[in-house]
Amino acid sequence: MITLRAACDRGRADFGWLRSAHTFSFGEYYDPHYTGFSVLRVINDDRVAPGTGFSTHGHRNMEIISYVLEGQIAHKDSTGQEAILPAGEFQLMSAGRGIRHSEYNPSETEPLHFLQIWIEPDETATEPGYQQTSFAYKQPVQPVVTADGRDGTLKIRQDAALNHVRLTAETVQHPLDPERRYYLHVIRGPLLLNIDPSVAEDASHLVLEEGDGVAVDCETQLTLMAEHQAEALLFDLPGAVR
């Protein structure tokens, strides 16, 4: 089963310095039908004005992934970690028993555009942690976050994984476990998803654009196609959440 979450239907917030689109309920935006998917709780598409950002604030018992699309993030946290996260790199902050951090756009002229993602951990009150890396892409569906940190991926405290999808005029068939759940978030389209015609009348492909999302249940394969270039994040999540 494939369920579309159109970009235009997402929640919105505009604070002047920050414009954000929320895939799931967040802050003052609440939709009882979109409070998360499996252990995935937040996908916020954030645009931060030059010289502004999120002042120091706290998190607890959450795995927080950031992926910069444009610009860079200046990160500082209560463990003493200070870092610059440039476009194209992934960051994973494990809040554990509690962490405080700030995120700023250090440029006075260039905007910051990034995705902020929250995933519930499978253990609580752990030691806070920070990871950051870039990847040399060797395949169209590239693992970037895994539960065991294999092959240099960021290690998450949950039975979950994140794959970075990058296609250039190609078709990719990606196997799925029907006992698990998957969520696809499109960063750059058009990305064509092969579907059962019953999902969209008189269509064999679902055309996904920037910000569109798809929840996937009980499927054994995804066929992803791009006529030119497309980019997305594919989350591999537990089928049953205890």
N, C-alpha and C positions, 0 to 999 in steps of 0.2 A: 504494500500500500504506500502510495506517494501522496503527500499533502503539501500543497504550495502555500508558502507564506510570502505574499507579494511585498516588495519593498515599499510600495505606496501605502500599505496598511499598517506599517510599523508605528509605534508611538514616537512622539516628537518632543523635544525640549529645546528651547532657545533662550540662553542667558546672556546673549550679546557676545561675550568672549568664548562661549561654548555653544555649538549646535550639535545635537545628538539625535540619532535614530535608534530606537530600542526594539529589537526583535521580540524580547520578552518583557514582562512587567518589570519596571524599574523606577525608583524615585516616585514622582507623582503620577506616573503612567501606570495604570493597572487594567489588565484584561484577564478575567478569570480563565479564559481559554488559552492564554499564553503566559503561563507562570514558569515555564521551563520545559525541558524535554530530556527525559531520563535524568542524569546528573548535571546536565548543561543548564545553567541558570541565567546567564547573561551573555548577549552579544550586543554590545553598544558600538555604533559607528560614530566616532567622535571627531569633530573638527574644532581645533583650538586656535584662537587668534594669536598672532605674534606677541611674544613677551608676556603671555598669560599662562594659566594652568591651574591644576588642582593643588591647593595648599595642603599642608600636612594633615592627614586623616588616618583613621585606623581600620584594620580588617582583622577578622578572626575566622579560622577554620574554613578557608576557601583557597582554591588554586586559581591564580589570576594570570591569564596569558595576555600579553600585548603584542600586537603586530603592527608595525609602522608602515603605512602606505606612502606617505609624503611627509617630508620634514624629519624632525627628530625629537625624542623625549629626553629631558634631563631628569634622571631618577635619583632619589635620595631616600634612604630608609633608616629605621631605628636600629638595624643591625650594624650600621656603619658603612653600608654599601652605597657607593655613588657611581653612576654610570651614565653614559650617553647611549641611547638606543636609536640607531639611524634607520632609515627606510630599508626594508628588506630583511631586517633581523627580527628574531623572536625572543621574547622575554617571558619567563615563568617565575612568579613570586608565590611561594607557599606561605600563606599567612600563619598557619599553625595556631599556636596558643595566643598569638597576638602580634601584630606588626603595625608600625606607623610609617607612612611614606608620603612623598610629594612627587608630582609629575608636572613638569613645566615645558612649554615651548621656549627654548632658549633663544630662538631667532627673533630679532626685532622687525623683520620684514617678511619672512616666509611663514605660511600657515603650516599647521600640524594636522595630519589626518591619520588616525589609527583606529584599530579595532581593539576593544577591551572585552575580554571573555572571562567568565567565571564558571568554574566547575567545582562541584562539591567533592571534598576528599572522602576517602573510605576510612580514614582515621582522624581523630581530633586531638587537640591540645599537644601537637607535635612541635618540634623545634622549627622556627621560621627559617626559610631558605630563599635563595635567589639564584637564578640561572639565566644566561643570555648567550645566544650564538647565532651565527649565520650558517647557511648550508650550501654546499656545492651540489647542485641539482644533477642527479644521475637518471631520473625517471620522471614521467609526467605526473605520477601520484607519489609524492615524496614524504615519507614519515618525518615529522619534526618534533612531536611529543609522543612518548610512549610510557607505559607503566614500569618498564625495566631500564629505560635509558639506553637501549641498544643502539649501536652504530652511531654514537655521538648525539642522539636525540636528547631533548630535554626530558627529565624524568618527573612524571606526575604522580601524586599520591592518590591514585584511583585506577580502577580497571578500565582505562580509557586511552584513546589515542587521537592524535590530530594529524591529518595528512594535508600537505599543501599541493593543490592541483594547479598545474600550469600546462596548458595545451597550446600548440601552434599548428593549425591546419591538420588536425589528426583526430582519430577516434580511439578511445581507450575503453576497454572492458575491465571493470574493477570488481573482483569477487566480494560478496558479502556473506556474512553469517546470518541466516534468518532468525536465529535466536537473540541477536543483538539489535540495537537501534542505531540509526545513522542520521546525521543532519548535515546538509550541504548548504554552505553560505557562499554566494557568488560575490566576488570582489570586482571582477571585470568580465563583461559579456560581449557579445552573446555567447552563452554556453548552452548547447542543445543536450537535452536529457531524453534518452529513449524511454518511452512509456507505453503502457497498455492503452489502446484507444478509448477504453471506458473512462479513463481519467480525464481526457479532454476530447470531446466529440470531434470526429473527423480529423484527428491528429495522431501522428505516431511519435512526434517529438514535442517536448515542452521546451520553449525558448526562454531562457533565464537571463536577466540583465542584472546590472550592479545592484546589490542590496537584496535581491530575491533570495529566498531560502526554501529548502525542501526537507520535510521530515520523511524518513524512510523506515518502514516497518515490514517485517516478514518478506523481505526480498533476498534473492540469491546473487544478484549482479546489478551493477549500474553500468550503463553504456553512456559515456560522456563524449561529446563531439564539439569541435570548434572549427569553423570555416577559416578563421584567421587566428586571433589570439584570445585566450580566455584564462581566467584565474579564479580559484575558489578555495575554500577550506572545507574539508570533509572530516566530520567528527565521528568516531567509532566509540559507541557508548554501551553501557550495560543494558541488557534487555529487561532485567528485573532489578529494582532498586530496593535494598533492604532498609 
